[in-house]
Amino acid sequence: MILSVEDDLEVVGQATDGERAVAAVAELEPDVVLMDVQMPRLDGIEATRRIVADHPGVRVVILTTFDRDDYLFDALTAGASGFLLKNADPDDLVDAVRAAAHGHALLAPEVTRRVIERSTGNGAGEAAGGAPGGPSAAGDGAPAARDAIPLPSLTQREREVLVLVARGLSNAEIAREAYVSEATVKTHVSNVLAKLGVRDRVQAVVAAYEAGLVAPGA
């Protein structure tokens, strides 16, 4: 209901379990999939893994009531482009679908810090305890991001936008905060990603933390 009232979004199908979700993607070829985690027959993490492997152009956003580290990191490792909790504001959900459709990653603000801590090694012990045997891909990827952080090449405005991204703000929220148009924000974000040599917003936030541009708890 939330998505269908948006002029630029069309809900093309629904599925009641993971296997049907995988089949529906093959049949309907959507741009974005909103995926629950706990479903019968095939859970959302494995369904995401199969969808991303078979349909690289499809973006998957995990939408769940379960605020757990193992779900978060398993979902990102499976190839999800976003992770939101079901108590997210409707505008955040719409923004997440649009961001995913444009190739960007989006995390709920309340889980962004845990991605940062896992990726930079801060709080790694806590993460390991919460998800025994969990993936280490995020941590393993941190040095690569750190090697490609030419932060001095960012303009002052781009640095400001990166800080706001690190705070978990959407493009619309950044536009209001910085008193610029949303199109301008998108341009700044694209420039930041290109200059940092990173794939998405999540990696850009990690880069900002590693470079000391922002600090945990700031």
C-alpha positions as CSV (number, residue, x, y, z in Angstrom):
1,M,0.0,0.0,0.0
2,I,2.8,2.4,0.8
3,L,4.7,1.8,-2.4
4,S,1.7,1.5,-4.8
5,V,0.7,5.2,-4.2
6,E,4.0,6.5,-5.4
7,D,3.8,7.6,-9.0
8,D,7.3,6.4,-9.9
9,L,7.0,2.9,-8.2
10,E,5.0,-0.1,-9.4
11,V,4.4,-3.2,-7.3
12,V,4.5,-6.0,-9.9
13,G,4.1,-9.1,-7.6
14,Q,4.1,-10.6,-4.2
15,A,5.3,-14.0,-2.8
16,T,4.5,-15.9,0.4
17,D,7.8,-17.8,0.8
18,G,11.4,-17.7,-0.3
19,E,11.0,-20.3,-3.1
20,R,8.1,-18.4,-4.7
21,A,10.1,-15.2,-4.3
22,V,13.0,-16.6,-6.4
23,A,10.5,-17.9,-9.0
24,A,8.7,-14.6,-9.1
25,V,11.9,-12.6,-9.7
26,A,12.7,-14.9,-12.7
27,E,9.2,-14.4,-14.1
28,L,8.5,-10.7,-13.4
29,E,12.1,-9.3,-13.6
30,P,11.6,-6.5,-11.0
31,D,14.2,-3.8,-10.4
32,V,13.9,-4.2,-6.6
33,V,12.9,-6.9,-4.2
34,L,11.7,-6.2,-0.7
35,M,12.7,-9.4,1.2
36,D,11.6,-10.7,4.6
37,V,14.1,-12.8,6.6
38,Q,12.0,-15.5,8.2
39,M,9.8,-17.2,5.6
40,P,8.7,-20.8,5.0
41,R,10.4,-23.3,2.6
42,L,13.4,-20.9,2.0
43,D,14.5,-18.2,4.3
44,G,15.1,-14.6,3.0
45,I,18.9,-14.8,3.2
46,E,19.2,-17.8,1.0
47,A,16.5,-16.4,-1.4
48,T,18.5,-13.2,-1.6
49,R,21.7,-15.1,-2.4
50,R,20.0,-17.0,-5.2
51,I,18.3,-13.9,-6.7
52,V,21.5,-11.9,-6.7
53,A,23.5,-14.8,-8.2
54,D,21.0,-15.4,-11.0
55,H,19.9,-11.8,-11.6
56,P,22.8,-9.5,-10.9
57,G,20.7,-6.4,-12.0
58,V,18.1,-7.0,-9.3
59,R,18.5,-5.2,-6.0
60,V,17.3,-6.7,-2.8
61,V,16.3,-4.7,0.3
62,I,15.9,-6.8,3.5
63,L,12.9,-5.6,5.5
64,T,12.5,-7.4,8.8
65,T,11.3,-7.0,12.4
66,F,14.5,-8.8,13.7
67,D,17.3,-6.3,14.6
68,R,20.1,-8.9,14.8
69,D,23.7,-8.7,13.7
70,D,23.7,-12.2,12.2
71,Y,20.8,-11.3,9.9
72,L,22.4,-8.0,9.0
73,F,25.8,-9.3,8.0
74,D,24.4,-12.5,6.4
75,A,22.1,-10.3,4.3
76,L,24.9,-8.0,3.2
77,T,27.2,-11.0,2.4
78,A,24.3,-12.5,0.4
79,G,24.3,-9.4,-1.8
80,A,21.5,-7.3,-0.3
81,S,21.6,-3.6,-1.2
82,G,19.7,-2.5,1.9
83,F,18.6,-3.5,5.3
84,L,15.6,-1.8,7.0
85,L,13.5,-2.6,10.1
86,K,9.7,-2.9,9.7
87,N,9.3,0.0,12.1
88,A,11.0,2.3,9.6
89,D,9.0,5.4,8.5
90,P,7.1,5.0,5.2
91,D,9.3,7.7,3.6
92,D,12.4,5.7,4.6
93,L,11.0,2.6,2.9
94,V,10.2,4.5,-0.3
95,D,13.6,6.1,-0.3
96,A,15.2,2.7,0.2
97,V,13.5,1.3,-2.9
98,R,14.4,4.3,-5.0
99,A,18.0,4.2,-3.7
100,A,18.3,0.5,-4.4
101,A,16.9,0.9,-7.9
102,H,19.6,3.5,-8.7
103,G,22.3,1.2,-7.5
104,H,22.9,2.6,-4.0
105,A,23.0,0.8,-0.7
106,L,20.9,1.9,2.2
107,L,21.0,0.8,5.8
108,A,18.7,1.8,8.6
109,P,20.5,4.4,10.8
110,E,20.3,2.2,13.8
111,V,22.3,-0.6,12.2
112,T,24.8,1.6,10.3
113,R,27.2,1.8,13.3
114,R,27.4,-2.0,13.6
115,V,28.5,-2.2,10.0
116,I,31.1,0.4,10.7
117,E,32.4,-1.4,13.8
118,R,32.5,-4.7,12.0
119,S,34.2,-3.2,8.9
120,T,36.8,-1.2,10.8
121,G,37.5,-3.9,13.5
122,N,36.0,-1.8,16.3
123,G,33.7,-4.0,18.5
124,A,34.8,-7.1,16.4
125,G,34.7,-9.2,19.5
126,E,31.0,-8.3,20.2
127,A,30.1,-9.0,16.6
128,A,31.8,-12.4,16.7
129,G,30.0,-13.3,19.8
130,G,26.7,-12.3,18.4
131,A,27.1,-14.4,15.2
132,P,29.3,-17.5,15.8
133,G,30.9,-18.6,12.6
134,G,29.5,-15.6,10.8
135,P,30.9,-14.1,7.6
136,S,34.2,-12.1,7.8
137,A,33.8,-10.6,4.3
138,A,33.0,-7.1,5.7
139,G,36.1,-7.1,7.9
140,D,38.3,-8.5,5.1
141,G,37.1,-5.8,2.8
142,A,38.1,-2.9,5.1
143,P,41.8,-2.7,4.0
144,A,40.8,-2.3,0.4
145,A,38.5,0.6,1.2
146,R,41.2,2.1,3.4
147,D,43.7,2.0,0.5
148,A,41.4,4.1,-1.7
149,I,40.4,7.1,0.5
150,P,41.7,10.3,-1.2
151,L,39.6,12.4,1.3
152,P,41.7,15.5,0.6
153,S,40.3,15.5,-3.0
154,L,36.8,15.9,-1.7
155,T,35.4,19.5,-1.8
156,Q,34.1,21.0,1.4
157,R,30.5,20.4,0.3
158,E,31.3,16.8,-0.6
159,R,32.8,16.3,2.9
160,E,29.7,17.8,4.5
161,V,27.5,15.5,2.4
162,L,29.6,12.5,3.4
163,V,29.3,13.3,7.1
164,L,25.5,13.5,6.7
165,V,25.5,10.2,4.8
166,A,27.5,8.7,7.8
167,R,24.8,9.9,10.1
168,G,22.3,7.7,8.2
169,L,20.4,10.5,6.4
170,S,18.7,9.9,3.1
171,N,19.2,12.1,0.1
172,A,16.0,13.9,0.9
173,E,17.0,14.5,4.5
174,I,20.5,15.7,3.4
175,A,18.8,18.1,0.9
176,R,16.8,19.7,3.7
177,E,19.8,19.8,6.1
178,A,22.1,21.4,3.5
179,Y,19.5,23.6,1.9
180,V,20.1,22.3,-1.6
181,S,18.0,20.3,-4.1
182,E,17.8,16.5,-3.9
183,A,19.3,16.3,-7.4
184,T,22.3,18.3,-6.2
185,V,22.7,15.9,-3.3
186,K,22.6,12.9,-5.7
187,T,25.4,14.6,-7.7
188,H,27.5,15.1,-4.6
189,V,27.0,11.5,-3.4
190,S,27.9,10.2,-6.8
191,N,31.1,12.3,-6.8
192,V,32.0,11.1,-3.3
193,L,31.6,7.5,-4.3
194,A,33.7,8.0,-7.4
195,K,36.5,9.9,-5.6
196,L,36.6,7.4,-2.8
197,G,36.7,4.5,-5.2
198,V,33.9,2.7,-3.4
199,R,30.9,0.9,-4.6
200,D,28.1,2.2,-2.4
201,R,27.1,4.4,0.5
202,V,27.9,1.7,3.1
203,Q,31.5,1.6,1.9
204,A,31.7,5.4,1.8
205,V,30.6,5.6,5.4
206,V,33.3,3.0,6.4
207,A,35.8,5.1,4.5
208,A,34.7,8.2,6.4
209,Y,35.1,6.5,9.8
210,E,38.5,5.0,8.9
211,A,39.8,8.4,7.7
212,G,38.7,10.0,10.9
213,L,36.2,12.4,9.2
214,V,33.5,11.1,11.6
215,A,33.9,9.2,14.8
216,P,31.7,6.5,16.4
217,G,29.1,8.2,18.6
218,A,29.6,11.6,17.0
